[in-house]
Amino acid sequence: MVGHRCMYAALMMMSLWATGPPARASASSVPLAVAPSRFPPGGLVSILVTGSKTAGGLRVCLVSSADESAAPVACVNVSGSDFLTVTLAVPAVTTPGDYALELHKASTADGAKLSSKPIKVVPAKVASAALTLIVETDKPVYKPGQTVKIRVLSLTPSLMPKAGSVTVTVKDPRDFAMGRWVDVRADEFGVVTVQFPTSTEPTLGTWTLEASVKDGVTTSSSVAAFTIDRYVLPTFEVTMVTDAATVYRGESSIAGTITARYTYGEHIADGSTFMLSLWQRSGNGGFGGGLVGDVAMGRPASPLPTQPGEYTLVATLGEQAVARGTGSARFTFDVSNSKINFGYGYGAAPELVLEALVTDGATGATQNGSTTITPAYHLYNLELTGPEVVKPGLGASLTLTASRHDGSPLAATFSLIKSVYRRNGTTEVVRFDVTTAVAAGAVSSSASGASAVATFIADVPAKDPACCLEADATSYRRESCCITEVTVLNDRSASSVATAVPEAAAAIGVSRVSPSSSASLIPRVSWYGNVAPSVVSGAYISVALPPAAASFTGGANASFEVTSTFAPPAGTFTWAVLAGAAGVVASGITTTSSLISSGVSQSFAVVQITEEMSPEATLLVFSPWDGRGRAAVNIVAAQVLFRVTRGLTLTLPQSLTVSASKEEVRPGAVVSVGAVASVPGSRVFFLAYDISVALQAGGAASALTADRALAAVAAATRPAGDHKDGEYTSPAGDHKDG
């Protein structure tokens, strides 16, 4: 976790003493500036400055790299405190390009420059749209000649409707505009309603709807789709449920239940039958190689995508009877001789689709139903993450994440092997076990909302000065015992397979594969770390996330562990949190270091998490150090990236319940539908269509549901991403993780 990105901050410092600083000088007395390496034109950038009071005043300036004689673009003076966060205002007219951030001594006549680091000025991210548009049609599929009824809802970020002038465009499958309504004024409830009559001979296929509204200088837009086709509505629905959502390499069968019911609720007539076909998406997903079999040609009865060759037939099951009086049947589909592409365990293999063709015993009508199945090369998923570099004398913080193929967490015990490699060719091997668990309050993106993780420390031996010389870092010496790299991988040997998944064996289907193949079904994961360079021999800092927490919510307190191979000046480290181009959003001093083992000190950076750190921020921990217990020109630093989720959850501003006067009626009967809203004076919009239309649409939905509204507003108001790997520079000579 520590240091898997380039240094996030630009660090600048210069010693102000000709003969060296006093012993045990405070780190904050050393002139130093911490800032992001990218500034936005017109933005306010927060910069942490230390040592200003001791130096008699400092000045931080942004200057052009192209013309050193030009006046500074912006400056800010700092005085009166040795630990202060200041704001640098970047003029809006600043041309994007290469600049330098300079640290000057303000107490001299010429403002002597102490240090300079490169900075890039880049355009700011465009703000999120002020309004969210959601488009709804009265059904997802139409016949030629039918009228498409369109509604467009405008919502503010607080989920309140807003009137505006909306433009709606309808395009055919060839992208020709076939209808356009310009600046249609929405009503007080933020709704625009238009109708589009289709011709009797339209272009068949998928049509698109585009809606846009301008709110001040911001334009919001939304796109929806509907289908025009010639069809006969189905009379019954087929559903399939398999006993497992995954089929594993080595399994011989797929079992499940098929059910067929008429659209008015009754089970299908006795004497009905079904057939099964197993299809797989064509391609080499998961490095799997090609498939052998009959190619699907887009049969009219098939619910699969109609592109010829997109799916390949891999297995079939002949006609079977549907149970009398129930409209359902159990099935066991033999796939032992099928040519399923499971891949080679790297990435996801192409999905499988199990398709049923049911024939009505009363009318002879046929209808399809299908479900997807995941082909799995391994029994479960493992991920092992850690720093790209290791530091002799300090442990490397690693995280093992385990999950099933449906994304749910897998709490289990796993055997690992750590190897320490030295320059003289010797290797030290240690075997140990770790157990994954779901941490209370952990934040993750898995299907269940939590991850099963194990955060642990892989110890890295300290340098042995008797055989690991400082010169060994730059030149090869056979006798050197310096560590060159450390690896950790999972033990897939037969002796460890029995303990790999004891708590979840039944759930993930270990009992359904042959014992002889169990070892090969265990995924392979590994982590590799090189030894980090240091500006002072043997001086390292490491910073680790709290156990099982890679993400936090605003308002929480997070305690990051800081370990070091030296005791910093005054016993504490300086830390700063940088969030995108905003710069330093929090800073402070670690708790006083304490010795926890021979030569290793421990302290903690306690950070108050705020929403301005979202979606992600970097904690930088550093200290000036000369290797003799004093602050000096060298800086030893470490960093860790963490994610912050917004504490506020979008909820609808009111509740709504709907009821019908009757649950079952004959054709031609009148049904009264009522609605009760929690806010008096609300307008309620209804949408109703035959379930047969939904079946004909193959699961596509056009309705404007609460979930759609919440998801659309959440997507429109999500903060823009700040940076990507490798976008930030680090100061030359400074130690950095990774």
N, C-alpha and C positions, 0 to 999 in steps of 0.2 A: 504494500500500500504506500510505503514511504518512498517518495522520489521517483515516481514513474512518469513525471513530466519534466520538461526543461524548467530552469529557474524562472519563477513567475515575476520576481521583482528585480529592479535595477538597484544595486547597492552601490553607494558611493561613500568613500571615506578617505581621510588623509591625516596622518599623525601631525600634531602641531608642536611636538617637542623635539628639539635637536638632539638631546642626550637621552631620550627615552622617557616614558611616563613614569610617574611615581608608582611604587609597588602597590598592588591591590587597588589600582584605580578603578572607579566605577565605570562599567561599560557605557553608561549614558553620558559620560563626560567626553567621549571620543566623538568628534564631528563626523556625522554619518547621516545619509538621507536614504529613505526607502520609498520607492514609488513604482507604479506599474510601468511597463515598458511601452505602452501604447496610450496616447492621449487623444481624445476626440476634440475636433474644432468646436468652440463654443461651450466646452464642458468645464466643470469644476473638478479638479483632481486633488485628492487628499494625499499629503506627503508627510511621513513621519521623519522628524529631524531631531537628532540628538547632539549634545555637546555645544549648543549655541551659547549658553551662559558662560561655560568655561572658556570658550574661544573669544568671548567679547562680542558676539553677534555674528550671524551667518546670513548669506543670501543665496536663494535657490533660483536659477534662471533657466528658461527654455530658450535655446538659441538655434539658429539655422546651421546645419552642417555644410551647406553649399557656400555660404558667405560668412566667414568668421568675423569679418569687419562690420557686419550689419548689427544694428541695435537688437538687443534681446527681444524675443517675441513676448515674453511675460516674465516677471520676477516677483518674488515674495521675500520680505525680510523676516528674519527669525531672531528673537532675542528674549532674554529674561528667564529662560528655562532650559535645562539640559534634556528635557523630554517633552516634545510638543508636536502635535499634528496641525499642519497648516494647509490652507487651500490655495492652489494655484489656478487662476482663471485663464483659460486658453481662449484667445479671441476667436470669435466665430468666423472671421475672414482668414484664419490661418490656413495656408495651402497644405493639403496632405503631402507627406514625404518624410525625409530623414532629418532628424533634429538631434540635439544633444541636451541633456540635463546637466547643468553645471552647479557645483557647490563652491561658493566664494566665501572668503573671510571678510566680513564687513568692517572690521576694525582698522584695516590698513587703508592707506590713501588710494591705492589703485584697486582695491578689492581683489586681492590675489586669489587666483583660481586654485582650489585645493584638489578637485577631481572633476571628471567629466565622463558621462556614460551615454551611449546612443539611445535615442528614443524615436519611435515612429508616431507620426500624427496620422490617424486614419479616420475616415468619415464615421460618424456615430450611426448606430443601428437605427433603422426607421421604427418609430413607435408603433405599437399595436393599434389596430383599427379601433375607432371609438365605438362603432356599432357592429353588431353581429346580425347577419341576415340568415334566415332559415327558410328554405323553399319546400313546399308541400304540394303534392298532386293528389287528386281524390282517389286514385288507384295507381298501381305500378305498371299495368299493362292494358293496352287498348286495342280494339278492333278498328280497321279502317272505317272512317265516317263518324266515329264517336268523338265527343267533345272532351278535351282535357281541361279540367277545372284546376286552377292554380291559385295557391295562397302564399304570400311572402310575409314573414313576421320580422320586424326590426326590434332588437333588444339592446339595451345598454349593458355595460359590464356588470351592473348591479341587478341584472335580470328584470329590468323594468321596460315596458314597451315605449317606443318613441316614434312619433309621426315624422315622416320624411318623404321626399320625392324619389320613388323607386323606378328604375328602368328594367324591364323584363324582356329577354330575347329568347326565342325558341329556334333551335337549329336542328336540321335533319341529320341522318347518319353521315352525310357527305360534308358536314360542317357549313351548309348553306343556311343563312337566316331565313326562316319561313314565317316569322311573326315577330313584331317588336312593339312594345308599349313604352313610350318615353315619359319620364317624370310623372308617373302616376302617384297622386298624393295618398299616403297612407292615412287611415282614420286615426282617431284618438287612441286606439288600442294597438297602433303600430302595424296594422294589417292591410295589405293590398290584395285584392282579388281580381283576377282576369280569367278569361276563358279562351281556349284555342280550339276551334272546330277543325278536325282533320278531314282530309279529302277521302273519297272512296277508293282512290288509287295512290296512296302515299308511298314513299320509300319505306320499306319495312326495315326494322332494326331498332337500334338504340338512339333515341333523340335526347337532346340536352336542353336544360333550362338554365339561363344565366340571369341573375338578378344583381343589381348594384345600386348603391345609394351613396350620395356625397353628403358628409357631415362636416361642414367647415372646409378645411383643406384636406381632410382624410376621406378616401373612397373605400367603402366596404363592399365586398361581393360574395356571392355564393353560387354554387353550381349543383344541380340535381339532374336526374335522368329518368326517363320513362321509355317503355317499349311499345311499338306498334307492330302487331302481328295478326295473322289470320289463325284463329284457334277455335277449338270447341272446349268449353270448360269441363274439367274433370268432375266425375260424380263421387269419387271416393279418394281418400288420402292414405298413403302408405308411410309408416314410420318404422325405423330400424334402431335398435339399441344393442350394441355389442357388449359382451361381458367385460371387455377391457378396451381402452382407447388406444392401446399400443400392441403391435405384434412384434415379438423379439426374434432375432436371428436364432434358429434352432427349434422354434415352435412348429408344431405339426398341424394346428387347426385354429380357426377363428369361430367362436360360438356367440350366439346372441338370440334375440327375439324379434320377430317381424309382426306388425299389427296393421290391419287394413280396416278402415271404417268409412261409411258414407259421410258426406259432408254435413248431413243432418244428425250425425251422432251414432247411429246404429252400426253394429259390426257387419262386415261384408257377408254376402250370402254363402251358405254351405256349398261345398263343391268347388270353391275357389282354389287356385293353385298359385305357386310362385317359383321363380327361378332366380339364381344369384350369379352375379358377375363381379369379379375383382379386377379393378383397373388401377394403373399407376401412371402418374404424370410422367411423360417422357422427359429425358434429360439425364445429366450426370450429377445430380445433386449429391452432396456428401462424398464426392470423389468415387462414385459407385460403379462407373462403367455402364455400358449399354444394356438394353433389355432385348430379349428375344421373345416374340409372340405376335399375335394378330394386332394390327393397328386399328384403333377405333376410327370410323369414318363419319362420325357425327350422325348416328342413327336418329331418326325423328323421335323415337320413343325414349331416347337417352336424355337424362337431366344434366349430363356433363356438358362443359363448354363445347361449342360446335366447331371449333377449329380442327380440321382433319389432322390426325397424327399427334394431337396434344396429349392424349392418353393412350396407353397400351394395355390390351387385355392380357392378364397374367393367369387367371384361373376362372373356372365356371362350375356351377352346381346345377344339375338338371332339375326338371320339374318335380316339385314337392307339394304335398297337400297342406292347405290351411285347416287347422283344427275346426271341427264342426261346432257351431254354437258359440264360438269365442272370437272368431275373426283374427286369430293370432296363431303363431307357430314358433317353436324352438328350432334352431338349426345349428349344425356343426359342419363347418366348411373346411374340407381337407385342403391344406396349402403346402403339404410336405413336398410336392413335386413342382410347385409353381416357381416361376423365375422372378421372385420379388427382389428388387434392388434395395439392399440394406445399406449401401455405401460401404465405406471403409472406416467409419467412426470419426471422420473429420467433417463437422457440419451436419446439416439435416439431410436425410435421404428424401427423394421425391415422395410426396404424399400418396397414400392409397385411398381409393374410393370403392366402397362396397355398395353395389347397386342391386336392388330387387325389382323384378318385373312381375306384378301381380295381375292375374286374370280373374275377373268377376265371374263366379259360377252361375249367376243368373242372367247376365247380359252379354258376357264375352268381352266386355270393355277391359282395356288394360291401363295400368297406371304405374309409374316408377316412383321409387323412393331410394334415398341413398344416405350414407354416412361416411365420414372420413376416418381413417385409421393412420396412426403414425408408425412407420417401420423403424425399428430401433436396432442399431448394430450392437449397442451396449445396453446393460440392464438399467442404468441410471446415468445421470449427468454429474460430473465433478468439475470444479474450477478452482485452481490454486493461484493466488495472486500475491505479490510481494514487491519489494523494491528492486530496481535494476542493478543496484550496487549493494555491497555489504561492507561493514566497517569492523575491522579487527578489534576485539574487545567488547563489542556491543552486539546484542542480539538483533536479528532481522525479524520484523513483525510480519507474519504471513497469515493469510485468510483462506480457509478451505470452505467452499460452498457446495452443498449437495442437494440435488433435486430430482424428482421423478420427471418423466417425459411430459406430464401434463403441467409442469411448472410448480407443483406442490412441493413443500420442503421434505427432505429425507434426513431424519435424525438417526444417526448410526455411528458406529466406531470404524475407523479406517486406519490401516497400518501404513506408516510412512518410513522412508529411508533418507537420511541426511548424509551427504558426502562432502568432506572438506579436502580440497586439492591444494597441494603445496608445490612450489617451484622445483624442489628436489625430487619430484616424482612420487612422493608418498601420498597416500589417501587415507583419511580417517572416516569410518562408516559407523553410523549410529542408527538403530532401529527404534521406533517409538510409535505409540498410538495416539490419535486424537479423536474426539467425539463431537459431532456436529449437533447443535441444538437450536431451537427457535427461541431467540431472546425476546423477552417481554418488551414491547414498545419498539422493536426493530422495524426499520422502514426498508421496503424492498419492492421490486416490480414484479415479483412472481405472482402466479395466478391466485394463490391463497392469501396474498398480502403480506407474507413474511418469508424469510429465508432460514434454512438450517445452516448455520455457519459455525466454524471453530476458528477463533483467532488465537494464535500461539506464537511463541518466540523460538526461533531457530538460533541457538547460541553460535557465535563465531569466536574462535579463540583469539586472544590478544597476540600482538606481535612479540616474538621472542628476540630481544635485542642481541642475544648471544649469536644468533645465526641469521637474523633478518635485519639487514643493514638498511640505512636510509637510501644508499645508492642503488639498492636492489629494485627500487621503484622505477628506475630509468635504464638499468643495464642488467643483462642476464648473468646469473652466477649459479653454477650447478649446485653448489653446497647450500644455497639459500633455502631457508625453511619458510620464507614468506608465503602467505596464503594467496593463491591466484583466483580461486573461485569457490563457490559453495552451491550445491544443488540439493533439492528436496523433491522426491517423487514418491508416488504411491506404490506399495508392494503388491504386485499382481500374482505372486507365486501361490501355489496350491495351498500352502500352509496358512496364508493370510486370508484366502477367499472366505473361509468359514466365519471369520469375524468381520467381514466387510459390510454386511447388511443384515445383521441378525434381527433388528427390530422391524425391518420392512420386508422380510423375505416373502411373506404371503402376499403383501400388497403389490410388489413389483414383479411377482411371478417367477421367482427363482426355482420354485418346485416344478415349473412347467418346462424346464429345459434339462437336458441331460447333464449329470454332474461332471462328466468329463470335459464339457465345453464351458463350464462356469468361469474358469480363469480367463479365457479369451473374451468373455462377455463383460469383464470388468474394464471400465474406461481407464485410459492412461493419462495422468496429469503430471506435470513437473514444473519446477521453478528453478531459475538459474540466476545467480548474482555474481558480478565481478567485484573485485576489491576497489573501493573508492580511493581516489587520490586525496591527499591532504595538503593544506598549505603549511602546516606545521607537523612534523613527523609524529604520527601516533595520535593526533588530535582529531577526534570525531564527535559529532552530535547526531543523535537519532531521535525522531519524533514519531509517535504512533497514535493512531486513532483509539478511542475507547473501545473495549472489546465489543465485537458484533455490532458496530455502529458506523456505517459509512455515510449515513445521512441523518440530519437532525431537523427539528422543527423550530420555528422562531419562538424565542422566549426561553428555550432550554439552556442549561449550563452544561458545557462539555469540558471534560478534564482530559487533556492530551498529555501523555507521559513523555517526558524528555529525559533521555539518558546520554551520558557523555563520558569520554575517557579522560576528562580533565575537569577540575573545579574552576568555573569561570570567575572573573574579577568580581569582587563583592558577593560572590556566591550565587548569583542569579544570571539568567539569560534574558535577553529582550525578545519579545515576540510581536508580530504584526499580522493582521488578517487583511488580505487584499482581495477585492471583489471586482473583477473586470476593470474597465477604464475608470471607475469611481475612485480607485486607489485604495489607500489604507482606511478601512472602516472600523477597525478596532485595534488596540495595541496595549501592551502592558509588560510586566515583569513576571517571570516564573517564580514559583515558590523557592525558598532557599534549598540549594542542592544538599543532598545527604548521601553518604557513601553506602551503597547497597552490596557491593562486593569489591574484591581487590581491584582498585584502579577504576571502578565504574561508579559514577554519581547519578543520582536520580532527582528530578524535580518535576513540577507539573505546571502546564499553561492552562489556566482556567478561563475559558472563553464564554462570554454571554452571546449566544446565537441570536442574530437579528435577521429579519426578513430581507434587509438590504444585502445580505450575503447570498441570497438565492440568485440563480439556481445552484451555483457552486462557488467556492472560495478556496483560497490557499492560505494555510497557516505557515508562516516563515519564522523560524527560531534561529537566533544568531548571537555571536559574541566576538568582539575583537580578542585576539589571543596571540602571544608571542612565543609560547612554549615554556615560559619561565614564570608563569603565574601573574603576568601583567598584560594589560591591554596594549596592543601595538597595531601596526599597519595591516596585519593579516586578519581575515574574517573567517571564522568557521561557522557554517550554517547548515540547516536541514529544513525540509519542507514536507507538507502533506496536504493533499487535496481532499476536500470534503464537500458533500452536497447538502443543500438546505431546501426543504420543502415548505411551501407556504402554510402557515398555521390555519388560515381561514379556509373553510370548506364552502363551496357554492351550494346554496339551497334555494329552492323556489320560494318566492315571497309569500305564497299562500297555498292552501290545500284545496283540492277539488275531488268530489266523489260523484260517480255517475251510477244510475240505476235504471232498470227497465221494468215495465209493468208486468211483463210475462217472460218466462224463460223459454217457453216452447209454444209455438203457434202453427196453424196451417197456413198455406199460401193464401194471400189476400187479406189476412187479418191485420188489424191496426195495433201497433205496439207504441205505448207512450214511454218516452225516455226523459228522465229528469236529471238535473245536475244541481249540486249544492256547493257553492264557493264560500270560502271563509271570509272574503272581503265583499261587503254589499256593493252593488253597482257594477260588478264584473260582467264582462261579456264572455259567453262560452261558445266555442266553435266545435262542431261535431264532424266526424268523418266516419262513414260506415260503408263497407262493401262486402260482397259475398265471399265466404272463405274459399270458394273455388277460384276466385281471382288471385288470392294469395298463393294457392297451390300452383296455378298456371304461371305465376311470376317466379316460381322456383325459390321462394324464400325471400325475394326482394320486398322491401317495405317502403312505402312513401309517406307514412303518417308522421306528423310532427309530434313526437312523444317528449315527455319530460326529460328522458335520458339524452335525446338528441339535442334539446335546448341546452342542457347543462354542459354536454361535451363541446358544443359549438362555442359557447361563451368562454369555457375554460381554455380552449385552443386559441381563441382570439386574444385573450388577455395574458397568455403565458409569456414570461420574460424572454426576450431574444437571447440566444446563446452568446456568450461573451467571447470565448476563445477556444482554439483547438490546440491539439498537441503540437509543440514545436513553434508556436507563434511568438514566444517570449524569449528574450535574450538574458544571459546571465553575465555578470561582470567577470572580466578576465582575472584569473588568479584566485577567485573566491571558490571555496569548496562547495559543490552542489551535489545533491542526491540525483543520480541518473545523468 
